[in-house]
Amino acid sequence: MPYSASLIAYAFVKKGIEDGKPVTQMKVQKLVYFAHGIHLANNGEPLISETFQAWKFGPVVPAIYNDYKLYGSSPISDTSTLFILSDIGYGFKEPDLSELDKKAIESIDITWNALKDSNAIQLSNWTHKAGSPWADHFVSGINDIPIPNKDIENYFKKEFIKN
């Protein structure tokens, strides 16, 4: 079952705070992307319901950008000022991480454990490699080109998942 990208991003923000390794907005984008790719490769279904777009600095979900843009490039060490878009407009509503099923938690944990010590630039560089889904879809100056889940799934199966 796919989840909102905001919920998955929040799971990584909370992990960063709890582990004393707060993430930036850019890093959380990449963590969600890697978790989504791992989830697609391992389970054949998307982790998030939104589509990644090929932006200049890598794959982006606009909802995550909008949720965390107020932090700029600073580490997110406190969520008390976090505003998440809800049905009634902007206002703090803490996401309920208990909604996540076992497979989603596994994809998040695998990603966090593998990448928590990598910085946003390193993760961005990985997403920019020749032959990556981002590289195959990025067009300079255009931010709304979707990256198909099938491309992400095939790439992660080939590059990251070992049988």
N, C-alpha and C positions, 0 to 999 in steps of 0.2 A: 504494500500500500504506500503510495507516495505521500510525502508530508510537505508542508510549506517550507520553503527555503529559509524563512525567518526562524522557524522552530529548530531546524538543524544548525543554523548559524548560532542561535542562542545556546545550543548544547556545547558548541566549541568555545564560545565566550565564557560560559560558566566553567568549563574544564580549565581554561587558561587562568581564570581568577583563582579557582580552587588549588591548582598546581603551582601557583606563583609564577606563571608564564603567560601573562596577559597577551592577547592577540590584537593586532591592528585590524582595521576594516579590510585592508588588502589581504592580509593573511587569512582572515576568516573566509573571504571569498574563495581562496585557493583550497582551504581545508574542506569546504563544502563541495567544491568541484572534485577533489580527490575522493572524498567519501562517496559521492554520487557515482563516480567511475568505478570504484571498487564494488559498490553495491550492484551496479548494472552487470559487471563482469561476473560476480559471484552468484547473483540471484536472478539475472535476466529480467529485472524490473527496476524502474527508477526509484531513487531514494527521495527525490523532490518532485513536486508537481510542476514547477516552473521550468522554463528552458534557459539554458546558459546562452549568453550572447558573446560574440568575439569583440571585445574592447581592446584598446591599445595595450593595456597592462595584463591582458589575459582574459580567461573566461569570467564573466560577471553575470550575476542575477540582479537585475535592477532593484528588486525588493530589498535585498541585503544591503546594497549600496544606500538606498533611501533610509533604511533602519539605522545605519551606523555612520552616515556621513558627518554627523555632528561631532564625531570624535576625530575627524581629519585623519592624519597619519599617526596619531597618538595611540599608545596601547590602551585597550579597554579594560580598565582595572576596577570599574564600578558600573553597575547597570542602573543605578538610582535615577539617572537622567535619561535613560533609554526610552525612546518613543517608537512604538511599533504601530504601523497602520492597522487599524481595526475597522470593523463595520461602521462604527460611529465617528470615525475620524482619528486624528492622532491623539494618543493618550497612552500612558503606561499600562500595560497589561502583561504581567509576567507569563510567558509561555509555559504550558504544562508539559514538562519533559516525560511525565508518566504515560503520555500518549504513545510514546515510541515503542515499537515491538522489538523482539529479541534480535531480529536481523538488522534493523536500523541501528540499534545500540552496538551491535558487533561491528558494523561498517564504520561507525563513528569512533569506536575504541581502536580499531586497527589503524585508522588514519591518524588519530591523535598520537598513539604510541609511536608510530613511524615518523611523524613529521613535527611533533611539538617543539623540537629543538632547531628546526629549520626556520630561517627568516622568510619574510614575504618576498624578497627579491629572489632568493634561491627557488622558491616555489613558482614564482612567476617565470623564471628562466626555464624550469622544467616544462611548464605549459606551453612555452614558445618554441620548443624543439621542432625541427623540420619533420614533417609527417604527422605532427600532433593534430588533433581535431581543431584546436585554435588556429594553428598555422594554415590549415586547409581552408578555413572560412574567414579569416581576418582580412578586411579591406580597410586600409588607412582612411581615417576620417569618417567611417561609418560604424556606429556603435550598436545597431540593432540587428545585426546578422545572426540568426540562430545557429547554434551548434547542435546538430541532431543527436539524440540519445544513442542511436545505432552507431554513429561514428565514435562516440565516447566509449561505448561498451566494447566495440571491436578493438579500439586502441588499448584500453586497460586489460583486456584479455591477452593481447599480444605482448604488451610491455611490462605489466605489473603482476599478473596472476600466474603463479607457477602451479602446475598440476602435480 
